[in-house]
């Protein structure tokens, strides 16, 4: 998988849209914390900083989850000043896998309602 090269130490590599693989996306979304991140990004009207997520894990584990999502092509991350901003790559995912993201988000919502979460 090729990734867009980082141009400075603050730029983060992301896979090009054409290089996003279904199995990488499904793997990234198979973890409950990463699925929660994606659900929150999908519900947000704009990008969110890492600190806006209240995940019940350590900071290093949170960083790992964001990296897995970014490297799979599910999210885009960039720095805005000192904050790392996160946005869902909905357009890329919808172009490559029409209906997949909406179906996964709807299933996650149904599961959360069923389990009381």
C-alpha distances in whole Angstrom, upper triangle without the diagonal:
4,6,10,12,15,18,21,21,21,18,15,12,10,7,9,11,10,6,8,9,12,12,10,13,16,15,15,18,20,21,25,24,21,22,25,23,22,25,27,25,25,29,29,30,28,25,26,27,25,29,30,28,31,29,31,29,29,27,25,24,24,21,19,19,18,15,14,14,13,10,10,11,14,16,16,18,20,23,27,29,29,27,24,23,21,21,20,17,19,19,16,16,19,18,15,17,21,23,21,21,25,25,24,26,29,28,28,31,33,32,33,36,37,37,38,35
4,7,9,12,15,18,18,19,16,13,9,9,6,7,10,9,7,9,11,15,15,13,15,18,18,17,20,23,24,27,26,22,24,27,24,23,26,28,25,26,29,29,29,27,25,26,26,25,29,30,29,32,30,32,30,30,28,25,25,24,21,20,20,19,16,15,15,13,10,11,11,15,16,15,17,18,21,25,27,27,26,22,22,21,20,19,17,20,19,16,17,20,19,16,19,22,25,23,23,26,27,26,27,31,31,30,33,35,34,35,38,39,39,40,37
4,6,9,12,14,15,15,12,10,6,5,4,6,9,10,8,10,12,16,16,14,15,18,18,17,20,22,23,25,24,21,22,25,22,21,24,25,22,23,27,26,27,24,21,23,22,22,26,27,26,29,27,30,28,27,25,23,23,22,19,18,18,16,13,13,13,10,8,10,10,13,13,12,13,15,18,21,23,23,22,19,19,17,17,17,15,18,18,14,16,19,18,17,19,22,24,22,22,25,27,25,26,29,30,29,31,34,33,34,37,38,37,39,35
4,7,9,12,14,13,10,8,5,5,6,6,10,11,10,12,15,18,19,17,17,21,21,19,22,24,25,27,26,22,24,26,23,22,25,25,22,24,27,26,26,23,20,22,22,21,25,26,26,29,28,31,29,28,26,24,24,23,20,19,20,17,14,15,15,12,10,13,11,14,14,12,12,13,16,19,21,22,21,18,17,17,17,17,15,18,17,15,17,20,19,18,21,23,26,24,23,26,28,27,27,31,31,30,32,35,35,35,38,40,39,40,36
4,6,9,11,12,8,8,5,8,9,10,14,15,13,15,18,21,22,19,20,24,23,21,24,27,27,29,27,24,26,28,25,24,28,27,24,26,29,28,28,25,22,23,22,22,25,27,27,30,29,32,29,28,25,23,24,23,20,19,21,18,15,17,17,13,12,15,14,17,16,14,13,13,15,19,20,21,20,18,18,18,19,20,18,21,21,18,20,24,23,22,24,27,29,27,26,30,31,30,30,34,34,33,35,38,38,37,41,42,41,42,38
4,6,7,8,5,6,5,9,11,12,16,18,16,17,20,23,24,21,21,25,24,22,24,27,27,29,26,23,26,27,24,23,27,26,23,26,29,27,27,23,20,21,20,20,23,25,25,28,27,30,28,26,23,21,23,21,18,18,20,17,14,17,17,13,13,16,15,18,16,13,12,11,12,16,17,17,17,15,16,16,18,19,18,22,22,20,22,25,24,24,26,29,30,29,27,30,32,30,30,34,35,33,35,38,38,37,40,42,41,41,38
4,7,8,6,8,9,12,14,15,18,20,19,20,24,27,28,24,25,28,28,25,28,31,30,32,29,27,29,30,26,26,30,29,26,28,31,28,28,25,22,23,21,22,25,26,27,30,30,33,31,29,25,24,26,24,21,21,23,20,18,20,20,17,16,20,18,21,19,15,14,12,13,15,16,17,18,16,17,18,20,22,20,24,24,22,24,27,26,26,29,31,33,32,30,33,35,33,33,37,38,36,38,41,41,40,43,45,44,44,40
4,5,5,8,10,13,17,18,21,23,22,23,26,29,29,26,26,30,28,26,28,31,30,32,29,26,29,30,26,26,30,29,26,28,31,28,28,25,21,22,20,20,23,25,26,29,29,31,29,27,23,22,24,23,19,20,22,19,17,20,21,17,17,21,20,22,19,16,14,12,11,14,14,14,16,15,16,18,20,22,22,25,26,24,26,29,29,29,31,33,35,33,31,34,36,34,34,38,39,36,38,42,41,40,43,45,44,44,40
4,6,8,10,14,17,19,22,24,23,23,26,29,29,25,26,29,27,24,27,30,28,30,27,25,28,28,25,25,29,27,25,28,30,28,28,25,21,21,19,18,21,23,24,27,26,29,26,24,20,19,21,20,16,18,20,17,15,19,19,16,17,20,20,22,19,16,13,11,11,14,13,13,14,13,16,17,20,22,22,26,27,25,27,30,30,30,32,34,35,33,31,34,36,34,33,37,38,35,37,40,39,38,42,44,42,42,38
4,6,10,13,16,18,21,24,22,22,25,27,28,24,24,27,26,23,25,28,27,28,25,23,25,26,22,23,26,24,22,25,27,24,25,21,17,17,15,15,18,20,21,24,24,26,24,22,19,18,20,18,15,17,18,15,14,18,18,15,16,19,18,19,17,13,10,8,7,10,10,10,11,10,12,14,17,19,20,23,24,23,25,28,28,28,30,32,33,31,29,31,34,31,31,34,35,33,34,38,37,36,39,41,39,39,35
4,7,9,13,14,17,20,19,19,22,25,25,22,22,25,24,21,24,26,25,27,24,22,24,25,21,21,25,23,21,23,26,23,23,20,17,17,15,16,19,21,21,24,24,27,25,23,20,19,20,19,15,17,18,15,13,16,16,12,13,17,15,17,14,11,9,7,7,11,12,12,12,10,12,13,15,17,17,21,21,20,22,25,25,25,27,29,30,28,26,29,31,29,29,32,33,31,33,36,36,35,38,40,39,39,35
4,7,10,12,15,18,16,16,19,21,22,18,18,21,20,18,20,23,22,24,21,18,21,22,18,18,22,21,19,21,24,22,23,19,16,16,15,14,18,19,20,23,22,25,23,21,18,17,18,16,13,14,15,11,9,12,12,9,10,13,12,14,11,9,7,7,9,12,14,14,13,10,11,11,13,15,15,18,19,17,19,22,23,22,24,26,27,25,23,26,28,26,26,30,30,28,30,33,33,32,35,37,36,36,32
4,7,9,12,15,13,13,16,19,19,15,16,20,19,16,19,22,22,24,22,19,21,22,19,19,23,22,20,22,25,23,24,21,18,18,18,17,21,22,22,25,24,26,24,23,20,19,19,18,15,14,15,12,10,12,12,8,8,11,10,13,11,9,9,10,12,16,18,18,17,13,14,13,14,15,14,18,18,16,17,21,21,20,22,24,26,24,22,26,27,25,25,29,30,28,30,33,33,32,35,37,36,37,33
4,6,9,11,10,9,13,15,16,13,13,17,16,14,17,20,20,22,20,17,19,21,17,16,20,20,17,19,22,21,22,19,16,17,17,17,21,22,21,24,23,26,24,24,21,20,19,18,15,15,15,12,10,11,10,6,6,8,7,10,9,7,8,10,13,17,19,19,18,14,14,12,12,12,11,14,15,12,14,17,17,16,18,21,22,20,19,22,24,22,22,26,27,25,27,30,30,30,33,35,34,35,31
4,6,8,6,6,9,13,14,11,12,15,15,14,16,19,20,23,21,18,19,22,19,17,21,22,19,20,23,23,23,21,19,20,20,20,24,24,23,27,25,28,26,26,24,22,22,20,18,17,16,14,12,12,11,8,6,7,6,9,10,9,12,14,17,20,23,23,21,18,17,15,14,13,11,14,14,11,12,15,15,13,15,19,21,19,18,21,23,21,22,26,26,25,28,30,30,30,33,35,34,35,32
4,5,5,7,10,13,16,13,13,17,18,17,19,22,23,25,24,20,21,24,21,19,22,23,20,20,24,23,24,21,19,21,22,22,26,26,26,29,28,31,29,29,27,26,25,23,21,20,19,17,15,15,14,11,10,10,8,11,12,11,13,15,18,21,24,25,23,20,18,17,15,14,11,14,12,9,11,14,13,12,15,17,20,19,18,21,23,22,23,26,27,27,29,31,31,32,35,36,36,37,34
4,5,6,9,12,14,13,12,16,17,16,17,20,22,24,24,20,20,23,20,18,21,22,19,18,22,22,22,20,19,21,22,23,27,26,25,29,28,31,30,30,28,27,26,24,22,21,20,18,17,16,14,12,11,10,7,10,11,11,14,16,20,22,26,26,24,21,19,17,14,13,9,11,9,6,8,11,9,8,11,14,16,15,15,18,20,19,20,23,24,24,26,29,29,30,32,34,34,35,32
4,6,8,11,14,13,13,16,18,17,19,22,24,26,26,22,22,25,23,20,23,25,22,21,25,25,25,24,23,25,26,26,30,30,29,32,31,33,32,33,31,29,28,27,25,24,22,20,19,18,16,15,13,12,10,13,15,15,18,20,23,26,29,30,28,24,23,20,18,16,13,14,12,8,10,12,10,8,11,14,17,16,17,20,21,21,22,25,26,26,28,31,31,32,34,36,36,37,35
4,6,10,12,10,11,14,15,15,17,20,22,24,24,20,21,24,22,20,23,25,22,22,26,26,26,25,23,24,25,25,29,29,28,30,29,32,30,30,29,27,26,24,23,21,20,18,16,15,14,13,10,9,8,12,14,14,17,19,23,26,29,29,27,23,22,20,18,16,13,15,14,10,11,14,12,10,13,16,19,17,17,21,22,21,22,25,26,26,28,30,30,31,34,35,35,37,34
4,7,9,7,8,11,12,12,14,16,18,21,21,17,17,20,19,16,19,21,19,19,22,23,24,22,20,22,23,23,26,26,25,27,26,28,27,28,26,25,23,22,20,19,17,16,14,13,11,10,9,6,6,8,11,12,15,18,22,25,28,28,25,22,20,17,16,13,11,12,12,8,8,12,11,8,10,13,16,13,14,17,18,17,19,22,22,22,24,27,26,27,30,31,31,33,30
4,6,5,6,9,10,11,13,14,17,20,20,17,17,21,19,17,20,22,20,20,24,25,26,25,23,24,25,24,28,28,26,28,26,28,27,28,27,25,23,23,21,19,18,17,16,13,12,12,10,7,8,10,13,15,18,21,25,28,31,30,28,24,23,20,18,16,13,14,15,11,10,13,12,9,10,13,15,13,14,17,17,16,18,21,21,21,24,26,25,27,29,30,30,32,29
4,5,5,6,8,10,11,12,15,18,19,16,15,19,18,16,18,21,19,19,22,24,25,25,23,24,26,25,28,28,25,27,25,27,27,28,27,26,23,23,22,20,18,18,17,14,12,14,12,9,10,10,14,17,20,23,27,29,32,32,29,25,24,20,19,16,14,14,15,12,9,12,12,9,8,12,13,10,11,15,14,13,16,18,17,18,21,22,22,24,26,27,27,29,27
4,5,5,6,9,10,10,13,17,18,15,15,19,18,16,19,22,21,20,24,25,27,27,25,25,26,25,28,28,25,27,25,26,25,26,26,24,22,21,21,18,16,17,16,13,12,14,12,9,11,12,15,18,21,24,27,30,33,32,30,26,25,21,20,17,16,17,18,15,13,15,16,12,11,15,16,12,13,17,16,14,17,19,18,18,22,23,22,23,27,27,26,29,27
4,6,5,6,9,10,12,15,16,13,13,17,16,14,17,20,19,19,22,23,25,24,22,22,23,21,25,25,23,24,22,24,22,24,23,21,19,18,18,15,13,14,12,9,9,10,8,5,8,9,12,15,17,21,24,27,30,29,26,22,22,18,18,15,14,15,17,14,12,15,16,13,12,16,17,13,13,17,17,15,17,20,19,18,22,23,22,23,27,27,26,28,26
4,5,5,6,9,11,14,14,11,11,14,14,11,14,17,15,15,19,20,22,21,19,20,21,20,23,23,20,22,20,23,22,23,22,21,19,18,17,15,13,13,12,9,8,10,9,5,7,6,10,13,16,19,23,25,28,28,25,21,20,16,15,12,11,12,14,12,9,12,14,11,10,13,14,10,10,13,13,11,13,16,16,15,18,20,19,20,24,24,24,26,23
4,5,5,6,9,12,14,11,10,14,14,12,14,17,17,16,19,21,24,23,22,22,23,22,25,24,21,23,20,22,21,23,23,22,19,18,19,16,14,15,15,11,10,13,12,9,11,10,13,17,19,23,26,28,31,30,27,24,22,19,18,15,14,14,17,15,11,14,16,13,11,14,14,10,10,13,12,10,12,15,14,13,17,18,17,18,22,22,22,24,21
4,5,5,8,11,12,10,10,14,14,13,16,18,18,18,21,23,25,25,23,22,23,21,24,24,21,22,19,20,19,21,21,19,16,16,17,14,11,13,13,9,9,12,11,8,11,11,14,17,19,22,25,28,31,29,27,23,22,19,19,16,16,17,19,17,14,17,19,16,15,18,17,14,13,17,16,13,15,18,16,15,19,20,18,19,23,23,22,24,22
4,6,7,10,10,7,8,11,11,10,13,15,15,15,18,20,22,21,19,19,19,17,20,20,17,19,16,18,17,18,18,17,14,13,13,11,8,10,10,6,6,9,9,7,9,8,10,14,15,19,22,24,27,26,23,19,19,15,15,13,13,15,17,15,13,16,18,16,15,18,17,14,12,16,15,12,14,17,16,14,17,19,18,18,22,23,22,23,20
4,5,7,9,6,5,9,9,8,10,13,13,13,16,18,21,20,19,18,19,17,20,19,16,18,15,17,17,19,19,19,15,14,15,13,10,11,12,9,8,11,12,9,11,9,11,15,17,20,23,26,28,27,24,21,19,16,15,12,13,14,17,16,13,15,18,16,14,16,15,11,10,13,12,9,10,13,12,10,14,16,14,15,18,19,18,20,17
4,6,9,8,7,10,12,11,13,16,16,16,19,21,24,24,22,21,22,20,22,22,18,19,16,17,17,19,20,19,15,15,17,14,11,13,14,11,11,14,15,12,14,12,15,18,20,24,26,29,31,30,27,23,22,19,19,16,17,17,20,19,16,18,21,19,17,19,17,14,13,15,14,10,12,15,12,11,14,16,13,15,18,18,17,19,17
4,6,5,6,9,10,11,12,14,15,16,18,20,23,23,21,20,20,17,19,19,15,16,13,13,13,15,16,16,12,12,14,12,9,12,13,10,10,14,15,13,15,13,15,18,19,23,25,27,29,27,24,21,21,18,18,16,18,19,22,21,18,21,23,21,19,22,20,16,15,17,16,13,13,16,14,12,15,17,14,14,18,18,16,18,15
4,6,5,6,9,10,10,12,14,15,16,18,22,22,20,19,19,17,18,17,14,13,10,11,12,15,16,16,13,12,15,13,10,13,15,13,12,16,17,16,17,15,16,19,20,23,25,27,29,27,24,22,21,18,18,16,19,19,23,22,19,21,24,23,21,22,20,17,15,17,16,12,12,15,13,10,12,14,11,11,15,15,13,14,12
4,5,5,6,9,10,11,12,14,15,17,20,20,18,16,16,13,14,14,10,10,7,9,9,12,13,13,10,8,11,11,7,10,12,11,11,14,16,15,16,14,14,17,17,20,22,24,26,24,20,18,18,15,16,15,18,19,22,22,19,22,25,24,22,24,22,19,16,18,18,14,14,16,15,12,14,16,14,13,17,18,15,16,13
4,5,5,6,9,10,11,12,14,15,19,18,16,14,15,12,15,14,11,12,10,12,11,14,14,14,11,9,11,10,6,7,10,8,7,11,12,11,13,10,10,14,14,18,20,22,24,23,19,16,16,13,13,12,14,15,19,18,16,18,21,20,19,20,19,16,13,16,16,12,12,15,15,12,14,17,15,14,18,19,18,19,15
4,5,5,6,9,10,10,12,14,18,18,16,15,16,15,17,15,12,13,11,14,14,17,17,17,14,12,14,13,10,11,13,11,9,13,15,13,14,10,12,15,16,20,22,24,27,25,22,19,17,14,14,12,14,14,18,17,15,17,20,19,17,18,16,13,11,13,13,9,8,12,11,8,11,13,12,11,15,16,15,16,13
4,5,5,6,9,10,11,12,16,16,15,13,14,13,14,12,9,10,9,11,12,15,16,17,14,12,14,14,10,11,15,13,11,15,17,16,16,13,13,16,17,20,22,23,25,24,20,18,16,13,13,12,15,15,19,20,17,19,22,22,20,21,19,16,13,14,15,11,10,12,12,9,10,13,12,10,14,15,14,14,11
4,5,5,6,9,10,11,14,14,12,10,11,10,12,10,7,9,9,12,12,15,14,15,13,10,12,12,9,8,12,11,9,12,15,14,14,10,10,12,13,16,18,19,22,20,17,14,13,10,10,9,13,14,17,18,16,18,21,21,20,21,19,17,13,15,16,13,11,15,15,12,13,16,15,14,17,19,18,18,14
4,5,5,6,9,10,13,13,11,11,13,12,15,13,11,13,12,15,16,18,17,18,16,13,14,14,11,10,13,12,9,11,14,12,12,8,8,11,13,16,19,20,23,22,18,16,13,10,9,7,10,10,14,14,12,14,17,17,16,17,15,13,10,11,13,10,8,12,13,10,12,15,15,14,17,19,18,19,15
4,5,5,6,9,12,13,13,12,14,14,16,13,11,13,13,16,17,20,19,21,18,15,17,17,14,13,16,15,12,15,18,16,15,12,12,15,16,19,21,22,25,24,20,18,16,12,11,9,12,12,16,17,14,15,19,19,17,17,15,13,10,10,12,9,7,10,11,8,8,12,12,11,13,16,16,16,12
4,5,5,6,10,11,10,9,11,11,13,10,8,10,11,15,16,18,18,19,18,14,16,17,14,13,16,16,13,15,19,18,17,13,12,14,15,17,19,19,22,21,18,16,13,11,10,10,13,13,17,18,16,18,21,22,20,20,18,17,13,13,15,13,10,13,14,11,11,15,15,13,15,18,18,17,13
4,5,5,8,8,7,7,10,11,13,10,10,13,13,17,18,20,18,20,18,15,16,17,14,12,15,15,12,13,16,16,14,11,9,11,12,14,16,17,20,20,16,14,11,8,6,6,10,10,13,15,14,15,18,19,18,18,17,16,12,13,15,14,11,14,16,13,14,17,18,16,18,21,21,20,17
4,6,8,9,10,10,14,15,17,14,13,16,16,20,21,23,22,23,21,18,19,20,16,15,18,17,14,15,18,16,15,11,10,13,15,17,20,20,23,23,19,17,14,11,9,7,10,8,12,14,12,13,16,17,16,16,14,13,9,9,12,11,8,11,14,12,12,15,16,15,17,20,20,20,17
4,7,9,10,11,14,15,16,13,13,15,16,19,21,23,23,24,23,19,21,22,18,17,20,20,17,18,21,20,18,15,14,16,17,19,21,21,24,24,20,18,15,13,11,10,13,12,15,17,16,16,19,21,19,19,16,16,13,12,14,13,10,12,15,13,11,15,16,15,16,19,20,18,16
4,5,7,8,11,13,14,11,12,14,16,20,21,23,22,24,22,19,20,21,18,16,20,20,17,17,21,20,18,15,13,14,15,17,18,17,20,21,17,16,12,11,9,9,13,12,15,17,17,17,20,22,21,21,19,19,15,15,18,17,13,15,18,16,15,19,20,18,19,23,23,21,18
4,7,9,13,15,17,13,15,18,20,23,25,26,24,26,25,22,22,24,21,19,22,22,19,19,23,22,19,17,14,15,16,17,18,17,20,21,18,17,13,12,10,11,13,12,14,17,17,17,20,22,22,21,20,20,16,16,19,19,16,18,21,19,18,21,23,21,22,26,26,25,22
4,6,10,13,14,12,14,17,19,23,24,25,22,24,24,20,20,22,20,17,19,21,17,17,20,20,18,15,13,12,13,13,14,13,17,18,14,13,10,9,7,9,12,12,14,17,17,18,20,22,22,22,21,21,17,18,21,20,17,20,23,21,20,24,25,23,25,28,28,27,23
4,7,10,12,10,12,15,17,21,21,22,19,21,20,17,16,19,17,13,16,18,15,14,17,18,15,13,10,9,9,10,11,11,14,15,11,10,6,5,5,8,11,12,14,16,17,18,20,21,22,22,22,21,17,18,22,20,18,21,23,21,21,24,25,23,25,28,28,27,23
4,7,8,6,8,12,14,17,18,18,16,18,18,14,14,17,15,12,15,17,14,14,18,18,17,14,11,11,10,11,11,11,13,13,9,8,6,5,7,10,13,15,17,18,19,20,23,24,24,24,23,22,19,20,22,20,18,21,23,20,20,24,24,22,24,27,26,25,21
4,5,5,8,11,13,16,16,16,13,15,16,12,12,15,14,11,14,16,14,14,17,19,18,16,12,12,9,10,9,9,11,10,6,6,5,6,9,12,15,17,20,21,21,23,25,26,26,27,26,25,21,23,25,23,21,24,25,22,22,26,26,24,26,29,28,26,23
4,5,6,9,10,13,13,12,10,12,12,8,8,12,11,8,11,14,13,13,16,17,17,15,12,12,10,11,11,12,13,11,8,6,7,7,10,13,16,18,21,21,21,24,26,26,26,27,27,25,21,23,25,22,20,24,24,21,22,25,25,22,25,28,26,25,21
4,5,7,9,12,12,12,9,12,13,10,11,14,13,12,15,17,16,16,20,21,21,19,16,16,13,14,13,13,14,11,8,9,9,10,14,16,19,21,24,25,25,27,29,30,29,30,29,27,24,25,27,24,22,25,26,23,23,26,25,23,25,28,26,25,21
4,6,9,13,14,14,12,15,15,12,13,16,14,13,16,18,16,17,21,21,21,18,15,16,14,15,15,14,16,14,11,11,10,10,12,15,18,20,23,24,23,25,28,28,28,29,27,26,22,23,25,22,20,22,24,20,20,24,23,20,23,25,24,22,19
4,6,9,11,12,11,14,13,9,11,14,12,11,15,16,14,16,19,19,19,16,14,16,14,16,16,17,18,16,13,12,11,11,13,14,18,19,22,23,22,24,27,27,26,27,26,24,20,21,23,20,17,20,21,17,18,21,20,17,20,23,21,19,16
4,7,9,10,10,14,12,10,13,15,13,13,17,18,17,19,22,22,22,19,18,19,18,20,20,20,21,19,16,15,15,14,16,17,21,22,26,26,25,27,30,30,29,30,28,26,22,23,24,21,19,21,22,18,18,21,20,17,19,22,19,18,14
4,6,8,9,11,9,7,11,12,10,12,15,15,15,17,20,20,21,18,17,19,18,20,20,22,23,20,17,16,16,15,17,17,21,22,26,26,24,26,29,29,28,29,27,24,21,23,23,20,18,21,20,17,17,20,18,16,19,21,18,17,14
4,7,9,12,10,9,13,14,12,14,17,17,17,20,22,22,24,21,20,22,21,23,24,25,26,23,20,19,20,18,21,21,24,25,29,29,27,29,33,32,30,32,30,27,24,25,26,22,21,23,22,18,19,21,19,16,19,21,18,17,14
4,7,8,6,6,10,11,10,12,15,15,16,18,20,21,22,20,19,21,20,22,22,24,25,22,19,18,19,18,20,21,24,26,29,29,27,30,32,31,30,32,30,27,25,26,27,23,22,25,24,20,21,24,21,19,22,23,20,20,17
4,5,5,6,9,10,11,13,14,16,17,19,20,21,23,21,20,21,19,21,21,23,23,20,18,17,19,18,21,22,25,27,30,30,28,31,34,33,32,34,33,30,27,29,29,26,25,28,27,23,25,27,25,23,26,27,24,24,21
4,5,5,6,9,10,11,12,14,16,16,18,20,21,20,18,19,16,18,17,19,19,16,14,13,16,16,19,20,23,25,29,28,27,30,32,32,31,33,32,29,26,29,30,26,25,28,28,24,26,28,26,24,27,29,26,26,22
4,5,5,6,9,10,11,12,14,15,16,18,20,19,18,19,16,18,18,20,21,17,16,14,17,16,20,21,23,26,29,27,27,30,32,31,30,33,32,29,26,29,30,26,26,29,28,25,27,30,27,26,29,30,28,28,24
4,5,5,6,9,10,11,13,14,15,17,19,18,17,18,17,19,19,22,23,20,18,16,17,16,19,19,22,24,27,26,25,28,30,29,28,30,29,26,24,26,27,23,23,26,25,22,24,26,24,22,26,27,24,25,21
4,5,5,6,9,10,11,12,14,16,17,15,14,15,14,16,17,19,20,17,15,13,14,13,15,16,19,21,24,24,22,25,28,27,26,28,27,24,22,24,25,21,20,24,23,20,22,24,22,21,24,26,23,23,20
4,5,5,6,9,10,11,12,14,15,15,13,14,11,14,14,17,18,15,13,11,12,12,15,16,18,21,24,23,22,25,27,26,26,28,28,25,22,25,26,23,22,26,25,22,24,27,25,24,27,29,27,27,23
4,5,5,6,9,10,10,12,14,14,13,14,13,16,17,20,21,19,17,14,15,14,16,17,18,21,24,22,21,24,26,25,25,27,27,24,21,24,25,21,21,25,24,21,24,26,24,23,27,28,26,27,23
4,5,5,6,9,10,11,13,11,11,13,12,15,17,20,22,19,17,14,14,12,14,14,16,18,21,20,18,22,24,22,22,24,23,20,18,21,21,18,18,21,20,18,20,23,21,20,23,25,23,23,20
4,6,5,6,9,10,11,10,8,9,9,12,13,16,18,16,14,10,11,9,11,11,13,16,19,18,17,20,22,21,21,23,23,20,17,20,21,18,18,21,21,19,21,24,22,21,25,26,25,25,21
4,5,5,6,8,10,10,9,10,9,12,14,17,19,17,15,12,13,11,13,13,14,17,19,18,17,21,22,21,21,24,24,21,19,22,23,20,20,24,24,21,24,26,25,24,28,29,28,28,25
4,5,5,6,9,9,9,11,12,15,17,20,23,21,19,15,15,13,14,13,14,16,19,17,15,19,21,19,19,22,22,18,17,20,21,17,18,22,21,19,22,24,23,22,26,27,26,27,23
4,6,5,6,5,6,8,10,13,16,19,22,20,18,14,13,10,11,9,10,13,15,14,12,16,18,16,16,19,19,16,13,17,18,15,15,19,19,17,19,22,21,21,24,25,24,25,22
4,5,5,6,5,6,7,10,13,16,19,18,16,12,12,9,10,9,9,13,15,13,12,16,17,16,17,19,20,17,15,19,20,18,18,22,22,20,22,25,24,24,27,29,28,29,25
4,5,8,8,9,10,13,16,19,22,21,19,15,15,13,13,13,12,15,16,14,13,17,18,16,17,20,21,18,17,20,22,19,20,23,23,22,24,27,26,26,29,31,30,31,27
4,6,8,10,12,15,19,22,25,24,21,18,17,14,13,12,10,13,14,12,11,14,15,13,14,17,18,15,14,17,18,16,17,21,20,19,22,24,23,24,27,28,28,29,26
4,6,7,10,13,17,20,23,23,20,16,15,12,11,9,7,10,11,8,8,12,13,11,12,15,16,14,12,16,18,16,16,20,20,19,22,24,24,24,27,29,28,30,26
4,7,10,14,17,19,23,22,19,16,14,10,9,6,6,8,10,9,7,11,13,12,12,14,14,12,10,13,15,13,13,17,17,16,18,21,21,21,24,25,25,26,23
4,7,10,13,16,19,19,16,12,10,7,5,4,5,8,11,10,10,13,15,14,15,17,17,15,12,15,17,15,15,18,19,18,19,23,22,22,25,27,26,27,23
4,7,10,13,16,16,14,10,8,6,5,6,6,10,11,11,12,15,16,16,17,19,20,18,15,18,21,19,18,22,23,21,23,26,26,25,28,30,30,30,26
4,7,10,13,13,10,7,5,5,7,9,10,13,15,14,15,18,19,20,21,23,23,21,18,21,24,21,20,24,25,23,24,28,28,26,29,32,31,31,27
4,7,10,10,8,6,5,7,9,12,13,16,17,17,18,21,22,22,24,25,26,25,22,24,27,25,24,27,29,26,28,31,31,30,32,35,34,34,30
4,6,6,6,4,6,9,12,15,16,19,21,20,22,25,25,26,28,29,29,28,25,27,30,28,26,30,31,29,30,33,33,31,34,37,35,35,31
4,6,5,6,7,10,12,16,18,20,21,22,24,26,27,28,29,30,31,30,26,28,31,29,27,31,32,30,30,34,34,32,35,38,36,35,32
4,6,8,10,13,16,20,21,24,25,26,27,30,31,31,33,34,34,33,30,32,35,33,31,34,36,33,33,37,37,35,37,40,39,38,34
4,7,9,13,16,20,22,25,26,26,28,30,31,32,33,35,35,33,30,32,34,32,30,33,35,32,32,36,35,33,36,39,37,36,32
4,6,10,13,16,19,21,23,24,25,27,29,29,30,31,31,30,26,28,31,28,26,30,31,28,29,32,32,30,32,35,33,32,29
4,7,10,13,15,19,21,20,21,24,26,26,27,28,28,26,23,25,28,25,24,27,28,26,27,30,30,28,31,33,32,31,27
4,7,10,13,15,17,18,19,21,23,23,24,25,25,24,20,22,25,23,21,25,26,23,24,28,28,26,28,31,30,29,26
4,7,9,12,15,15,15,18,20,20,21,22,22,20,17,19,21,19,18,21,22,20,21,25,24,23,26,28,27,27,23
4,6,9,11,12,12,14,16,17,18,19,18,17,14,16,19,17,15,19,21,19,19,23,23,22,25,27,27,27,23
4,5,8,9,9,11,13,14,14,15,15,14,10,12,15,14,12,16,18,16,17,20,21,20,23,25,25,25,22
4,6,6,6,9,10,11,12,13,14,13,10,13,15,14,14,17,19,18,19,22,23,23,25,27,28,28,25
4,6,5,6,8,10,10,10,10,10,8,10,13,12,12,15,17,16,17,20,21,21,23,26,26,27,24
4,6,5,6,9,10,10,11,12,10,12,15,15,15,17,20,20,21,23,25,25,27,29,30,30,28
4,6,5,6,8,10,12,11,11,13,16,15,16,19,20,20,22,24,25,26,28,30,31,31,29
4,5,5,6,7,9,8,7,10,12,12,13,15,17,17,19,21,22,23,25,27,27,28,26
4,6,5,5,6,7,7,9,11,12,13,15,16,17,19,21,22,23,25,27,28,29,26
4,6,6,9,10,11,12,14,15,16,18,20,21,22,24,26,27,29,30,31,32,30
4,6,9,9,10,13,14,15,16,19,20,20,23,24,25,26,29,30,31,32,30
4,6,6,8,10,11,11,14,15,16,17,20,21,22,24,25,26,28,29,27
4,6,8,9,10,12,13,14,16,17,19,20,22,23,25,26,27,29,27
4,6,5,6,9,10,11,12,14,15,16,18,20,21,22,24,25,24
4,6,5,6,9,10,11,12,14,15,16,18,20,21,22,24,22
4,5,5,6,8,10,10,12,14,15,16,18,20,21,22,20
4,6,5,6,8,10,10,12,14,15,16,18,20,21,19
4,6,5,6,9,10,11,12,14,15,16,18,20,18
4,5,5,6,9,10,10,12,14,15,16,18,16
4,5,5,6,9,10,10,12,14,15,16,14
4,5,5,6,9,10,11,12,14,15,14
4,5,5,6,9,10,10,12,14,13
4,5,5,6,9,10,10,12,10
4,5,5,6,9,10,10,9
4,5,5,6,9,10,10
4,5,5,6,8,8
4,5,5,6,5
4,6,5,6
4,6,8
4,6
4
